[in-house]
């Protein structure tokens, strides 16, 4: 991807447009090239006023790929990239803080709290880890190497240097990073027909687990599919495109709970989850498939459509550990989150 000639403004990266025509393969390569930048923008944004079009070149600093500022009378570079700063309204601050786990010349490793997006996404542009850290550290080069769901907490790696960023991104692309998560879920209330041994043998299980005794471990490999416009990802018949290993680490004791357990309080298990693929919502869907949805999940088994500023019931899922061999030094690197999972009173009383 082409690198922006404009530095982030208020921590927010510039937006990119691509002009019609040119020799490169892109969606508008066969369209005629307008006679000027102004003609192109007026055609692409017919509802914009002349002041708004002019604002792109003035306040928004419309800039060509070579870093030169652009005026409305300039000829269009066929297939060229143009960059500008979009207007981003203020956002209510999400009242959580980011923890620093490690920093060196190339990497910044942070503990992302629940409810804070990793990168600009939808309604959250300012209120995300990348924008916040760029502003707080006055470092426009910070870029997230991977992502966590907004409602998931834990380790997030940020690159500090464009020159070495690709080496670390390749680790994730080639699945050369071992990621380990922790999750809390209510255990099935009573023993069933399926044993832990049976659960561990099958990669693609079509039934939920009826019993989770100490030492339970299993692997789930299924085909995950998401319909357009639907937040939920579903397991459907077909060749697997996702694989998760799970292990029951412990059953929480009374001292681990915010309330004294009553007879109706479910047993809560802490699980170690190791994804071998990186599909959307994979861990959450697989835990739901085992019949043990993660506590506090706002989407599984039922999409509750929660207020994103309601912080009362955090998803009990934590990106706990990252392990990899450093592509620059060959050194083995291990990072552990300093966050912990604690079920809320409301999650135990449901």
LOGU-782992 format. One line per 3 residues: number of its first residue (from 1); their letters; for each residue x, y, z of C-alpha. Coordinates in steps of 0.05 Angstrom, whole numbers, m for minus. Layout:
<pts>
NUM) A) X Y Z  ...
</pts>
This chain:
<pts>
1) XXX) 0 0 0  25 70 m17  50 110 42
4) XXX) 17 176 56  60 238 45  18 272 99
7) XXX) 33 260 172  m26 242 216  m65 302 242
10) XXX) m88 297 315  m65 224 310  m111 209 252
13) XXX) m81 184 186  m96 219 121  m150 192 75
16) XXX) m132 168 5  m168 178 m62  m148 147 m128
19) XXX) m159 184 m193  m190 151 m255  m147 123 m312
22) XXX) m74 102 m309  m38 38 m325  m45 3 m258
25) XXX) m99 m48 m242  m154 m14 m201  m229 m5 m202
28) XXX) m228 61 m242  m172 46 m291  m219 46 m351
31) XXX) m254 111 m334  m236 175 m373  m188 223 m339
34) XXX) m221 290 m321  m188 354 m347  m171 380 m278
37) XXX) m171 361 m205  m230 407 m193  m271 373 m248
40) XXX) m255 305 m220  m275 324 m148  m339 358 m171
43) XXX) m359 296 m210  m343 249 m153  m376 291 m99
46) XXX) m436 323 m134  m470 342 m68  m410 381 m43
49) XXX) m411 457 m46  m356 497 m80  m331 517 m11
52) XXX) m326 445 10  m289 426 m54  m241 484 m43
55) XXX) m232 463 30  m201 398 6  m142 436 m24
58) XXX) m137 488 32  m154 463 102  m151 389 83
61) XXX) m85 397 46  m100 355 m16  m32 326 m34
64) XXX) m5 283 m90  34 220 m78  100 257 m88
67) XXX) 83 304 m31  65 365 m74  4 406 m55
70) XXX) m52 404 m106  m97 460 m132  m165 452 m166
73) XXX) m136 475 m232  m80 423 m234  m84 367 m285
76) XXX) m104 299 m258  m49 247 m252  m82 186 m286
79) XXX) m91 132 m233  m53 174 m183  m63 173 m108
82) XXX) m85 237 m73  m86 247 2  m124 294 49
85) XXX) m143 303 122  m216 289 133  m257 325 184
88) XXX) m267 282 247  m317 307 300  m301 302 374
91) XXX) m316 236 409  m335 222 480  m275 192 516
94) XXX) m280 119 533  m260 120 607  m206 67 604
97) XXX) m130 72 603  m76 37 562  m20 0 598
100) XXX) 51 m4 571  80 m75 574  145 m66 535
103) XXX) 180 m15 491  243 m19 449  270 15 387
106) XXX) 221 m20 341  161 m43 382  111 m15 432
109) XXX) 72 m71 467  10 m47 503  m46 m77 544
112) XXX) m109 m55 508  m167 m48 557  m237 m74 544
115) XXX) m282 m28 504  m227 10 468  m218 m3 393
118) XXX) m149 m22 367  m151 22 305  m199 74 276
121) XXX) m263 36 261  m334 62 248  m356 110 302
124) XXX) m289 106 339  m234 145 304  m204 185 360
127) XXX) m222 136 414  m177 78 395  m108 54 416
130) XXX) m70 79 355  m99 150 354  m92 157 429
133) XXX) m20 134 431  0 177 372  m27 238 407
136) XXX) m3 221 478  68 203 454  72 253 397
139) XXX) 92 196 351  56 195 283  93 132 261
142) XXX) 57 86 310  17 33 273  m18 m29 300
145) XXX) 13 m93 271  m51 m133 286  m119 m121 317
148) XXX) m162 m142 375  m238 m136 378  m260 m73 414
151) XXX) m291 m114 470  m229 m159 478  m172 m138 525
154) XXX) m99 m155 524  m34 m151 485  m29 m108 423
157) XXX) 35 m97 384  49 m29 354  106 m15 305
160) XXX) 147 48 318  189 49 255  164 45 182
163) XXX) 232 16 161  223 m48 203  147 m53 205
166) XXX) 141 m102 147  185 m154 181  138 m157 241
169) XXX) 75 m155 199  100 m215 160  102 m255 225
172) XXX) 27 m247 232  13 m258 158  53 m323 159
175) XXX) 25 m346 226  93 m347 259  67 m316 324
178) XXX) 37 m360 378  m22 m325 410  m52 m350 475
181) XXX) m117 m323 504  m152 m332 571  m228 m335 577
184) XXX) m280 m344 631  m343 m384 617  m397 m419 657
187) XXX) m387 m494 659  m443 m542 640  m487 m555 701
190) XXX) m488 m630 699  m450 m689 668  m474 m714 601
193) XXX) m460 m770 552  m400 m740 518  m334 m750 555
196) XXX) m274 m705 555  m236 m756 514  m291 m756 461
199) XXX) m289 m680 460  m215 m678 449  m213 m728 392
202) XXX) m258 m693 342  m235 m631 305  m303 m612 278
205) XXX) m355 m622 332  m428 m612 317  m453 m620 389
208) XXX) m439 m580 451  m397 m608 507  m439 m636 564
211) XXX) m384 m646 616  m320 m606 629  m281 m643 684
214) XXX) m212 m621 709  m161 m631 655  m211 m621 599
217) XXX) m180 m604 532  m208 m602 462  m196 m577 392
220) XXX) m249 m548 347  m242 m538 272  m303 m512 234
223) XXX) m323 m470 174  m340 m400 198  m385 m355 155
226) XXX) m412 m285 165  m471 m259 126  m467 m187 102
229) XXX) m499 m140 152  m500 m191 208  m453 m182 267
232) XXX) m455 m256 285  m407 m305 253  m436 m376 247
235) XXX) m409 m446 241  m435 m477 177  m424 m544 142
238) XXX) m362 m548 99  m286 m554 100  m258 m520 163
241) XXX) m226 m452 157  m215 m443 231  m182 m483 286
244) XXX) m178 m470 361  m147 m511 418  m178 m502 487
247) XXX) m157 m525 556  m191 m517 623  m139 m483 667
250) XXX) m178 m480 732  m246 m473 764  m253 m407 800
253) XXX) m258 m411 876  m302 m369 920  m245 m320 933
256) XXX) m241 m306 858  m313 m284 854  m343 m215 869
259) XXX) m401 m246 907  m410 m307 951  m434 m363 907
262) XXX) m506 m385 917  m535 m451 898  m556 m423 831
265) XXX) m488 m392 816  m455 m430 758  m385 m458 764
268) XXX) m338 m412 726  m280 m441 688  m218 m405 664
271) XXX) m196 m430 596  m132 m424 556  m148 m415 483
274) XXX) m98 m422 426  m122 m401 357  m86 m432 298
277) XXX) m124 m388 249  m147 m316 255  m219 m313 234
280) XXX) m267 m259 258  m296 m276 327  m265 m345 322
283) XXX) m253 m357 396  m321 m330 415  m357 m373 363
286) XXX) m319 m436 382  m333 m427 457  m406 m416 439
289) XXX) m402 m480 396  m378 m519 456  m439 m494 494
292) XXX) m397 m447 538  m404 m376 512  m353 m329 542
295) XXX) m381 m288 600  m402 m218 580  m405 m232 505
298) XXX) m452 m180 476  m461 m218 410  m462 m293 428
301) XXX) m507 m330 437  m553 m270 428  m535 m204 396
304) XXX) m555 m154 449  m537 m92 409  m506 m59 470
307) XXX) m489 14 480  m414 18 464  m405 65 524
310) XXX) m436 15 572  m375 m13 608  m414 m52 660
313) XXX) m404 m122 632  m335 m133 599  m325 m192 554
316) XXX) m283 m241 595  m232 m253 540  m159 m232 546
319) XXX) m102 m235 496  m55 m263 549  11 m281 514
322) XXX) 49 m269 449  109 m311 430  153 m304 368
325) XXX) 223 m304 342  245 m233 328  255 m225 253
328) XXX) 311 m174 264  353 m208 317  330 m280 317
331) XXX) 317 m273 392  258 m309 423  207 m259 449
334) XXX) 152 m272 500  103 m219 524  51 m230 579
337) XXX) m8 m186 594  m12 m154 662  m88 m154 661
340) XXX) m132 m206 694  m203 m230 684  m255 m221 739
343) XXX) m328 m238 728  m377 m183 747  m435 m192 794
346) XXX) m486 m186 737  m450 m240 697  m455 m289 755
349) XX) m527 m273 772  m555 m285 702
</pts>
